[in-house]
């Protein structure tokens, strides 16, 4: 009992070992992988992010110009953000906030921002 007294006093009178999350938030690390964010105005609805996502938490409908994301299923690997050709999908350094109910994020874009199926390439003029 007497050999435990210094440890008991050190733990009782010392600093706390835990934080009161979410009231006290620890700053994220430099290379931390947090929640993803899509800028729907830049998104071309190509569907590469949905095809590359290992947890299949992203769904893209090109004709309807909708992009949906299930944050509960996301493993925050960053593959979708790395494979986004238009640069609309970004991965934040901050982790997502805790939530009580599962949610589905659905973003609706304009049909004019969707990529056309045909691409025209013009050759430079010959002298």
NORJO-V131331 format. One line per field, one symbol per residue. ss: DSSP state (2 for helix, 1 for strand, 0 for the rest). psi: psi as a letter, one per 40 degrees, with the letter a starting at -180 (. if undefined). A space follows every 50 residues. Layout:
# NORJO-V131331
ss: ???
psi: ???
This chain:
# NORJO-V131331
ss: 00002222222220000000000000000000000111000000000222 22000001111000011110000000002222200000111000000000 000011110022200000000000000
psi: ddeeddddddddeaiieiighedhhhiiidfihaiihhgdddhefdeddd dehdefehhhhddefihihgddehefdeddddehdeedhihidiiiiiid iiihhhhhaiddeihidihhhhiihh.
